[in-house]
């Protein structure tokens, strides 16, 4: 009988040692997706045209006006740079492709709006193979930042003795993360 009591006691303790409370687990996957936002929008001045039709304009150039200002905005979730450069090494004539003007005929300054670090002073237009960084800024706080490029022509480099023609090139604005 004593052996039977020991067996029942051992079985009872073994039940307590192996018996565990019932649990159930669930896994909840949580993810965060951060899409990089880099958006540049030209809002005004997407087509700049200078028409030289007086001797004063030939001698002194054409200064910046509201009609020769390009306004663009940047929305960015990252620190960014905006670079600018011309497609061609010079301005080419539309009526006669043999006619060319130096890119340095076109000059620009960056307006006071937008904040950040901007290229200072009056600058010549450069070819896109060595574009100029015109704006460097930190990521935005929600609202788009607005910048002005104030164009002028012939104020530094004279256009006297250039053949009459319509001279063109494309200018690229490039937004890139730092």
C-alpha positions in Angstrom: 0.0 0.0 0.0 2.8 2.3 0.8 4.2 1.8 -2.7 0.8 2.7 -4.1 0.8 6.0 -2.1 4.3 6.8 -3.4 3.2 6.1 -7.0 0.1 8.3 -6.7 2.1 11.1 -5.0 4.7 10.9 -7.8 2.0 11.0 -10.4 0.4 14.0 -8.7 3.6 16.0 -8.6 4.5 15.0 -12.2 1.1 16.4 -13.3 1.9 19.7 -11.5 5.4 19.9 -13.0 4.2 19.2 -16.6 0.9 21.0 -16.5 1.1 24.6 -17.8 -1.5 27.2 -18.2 -3.0 27.6 -21.6 -1.7 30.5 -23.7 -2.2 31.8 -27.2 0.2 34.2 -29.0 -0.6 36.5 -31.9 1.9 38.4 -34.1 1.0 41.8 -35.4 3.4 43.0 -38.1 4.0 46.8 -38.0 5.8 48.5 -40.8 6.5 52.1 -41.7 7.0 53.1 -45.3 8.8 56.4 -46.0 8.6 57.5 -49.6 11.1 60.2 -50.5 9.4 63.3 -51.7 11.4 65.4 -54.2 9.2 67.7 -56.2 10.2 70.7 -58.3 7.5 72.8 -60.0 8.0 75.8 -62.3 5.0 78.0 -61.5 5.8 81.1 -63.6 8.3 82.1 -66.2 8.7 78.8 -67.9 9.5 80.5 -71.2 11.8 83.5 -71.1 12.2 85.7 -74.1 14.4 88.8 -74.6 13.7 91.0 -77.6 16.4 93.6 -78.5 14.7 96.3 -80.5 16.3 99.6 -79.4 19.9 100.9 -79.4 19.7 101.3 -75.6 18.9 97.6 -75.3 21.8 96.7 -77.6 24.2 99.0 -75.6 23.1 98.3 -72.1 21.2 95.0 -72.3 17.8 94.1 -70.9 17.5 94.1 -67.1 15.3 91.8 -65.1 11.5 92.5 -65.1 8.6 90.4 -63.8 8.3 89.0 -67.3 11.8 87.7 -67.2 11.6 86.0 -63.8 11.2 82.3 -63.3 9.5 81.2 -60.1 9.7 77.6 -59.0 8.8 75.7 -55.8 10.4 72.7 -54.1 8.7 70.2 -51.8 11.2 67.8 -50.3 11.3 65.4 -47.4 15.1 65.4 -47.6 17.9 68.0 -47.7 18.2 69.1 -51.3 20.2 70.9 -54.0 18.9 72.5 -57.1 21.3 72.8 -60.0 20.8 74.7 -63.3 22.5 74.4 -66.7 21.9 75.0 -70.3 21.4 72.2 -72.8 23.9 73.6 -75.3 27.3 75.3 -75.1 25.9 78.4 -76.7 22.7 79.9 -77.9 21.8 78.8 -81.5 20.0 80.8 -84.2 16.6 79.4 -85.2 16.6 81.1 -88.7 20.3 80.2 -89.3 21.9 77.5 -87.2 25.3 78.9 -88.1 24.5 81.9 -85.9 25.6 81.5 -82.3 25.7 83.7 -79.1 27.8 82.9 -76.0 25.8 81.6 -73.0 27.4 84.4 -71.0 24.9 86.8 -72.7 22.3 85.4 -70.3 22.9 86.3 -66.6 20.8 85.6 -63.6 20.5 86.3 -59.9 18.5 84.4 -57.3 15.7 86.3 -55.7 15.4 86.8 -51.9 12.5 84.3 -51.4 12.8 80.7 -50.4 15.6 80.8 -47.8 18.5 78.3 -47.7 21.9 78.9 -49.3 21.7 80.4 -52.8 24.3 81.3 -55.3 25.1 85.0 -54.8 25.4 87.8 -57.2 25.0 88.1 -60.9 26.0 84.8 -62.6 26.4 83.7 -66.2 24.4 80.8 -67.5 26.5 77.6 -67.7 26.2 74.5 -69.8 24.5 71.5 -68.1 27.8 69.5 -68.2 29.0 71.7 -65.3 25.8 73.0 -63.9 25.7 75.6 -61.1 24.2 74.7 -57.7 21.7 77.6 -57.3 20.0 76.5 -54.1 20.9 74.2 -51.2 18.4 73.7 -48.4 17.2 71.5 -45.6 14.1 69.3 -45.8 10.8 71.2 -45.7 8.3 71.6 -42.9 5.3 71.0 -45.0 4.8 74.0 -47.3 6.7 74.2 -50.5 9.6 76.6 -50.7 9.5 79.1 -53.5 12.5 80.6 -55.4 12.9 83.2 -58.1 15.5 83.2 -60.9 15.8 86.8 -62.1 17.1 86.7 -65.7 18.7 89.4 -67.8 20.4 89.5 -71.1 23.3 91.6 -72.6 24.0 93.5 -69.4 27.5 92.1 -69.0 28.3 90.6 -72.4 27.4 92.8 -75.3 25.2 91.6 -78.2 26.5 94.4 -80.5 27.6 93.1 -84.0 25.6 89.9 -83.5 23.6 88.8 -86.5 19.8 89.3 -86.3 18.2 86.0 -85.4 16.1 84.3 -82.7 18.7 82.5 -80.4 17.5 79.6 -78.2 18.7 77.0 -75.7 16.9 74.9 -73.1 17.8 75.4 -69.4 17.4 72.5 -67.0 16.6 72.7 -63.3 17.6 69.6 -61.5 16.4 68.7 -58.0 18.5 66.1 -56.2 18.9 65.0 -52.6 22.0 65.9 -50.7 
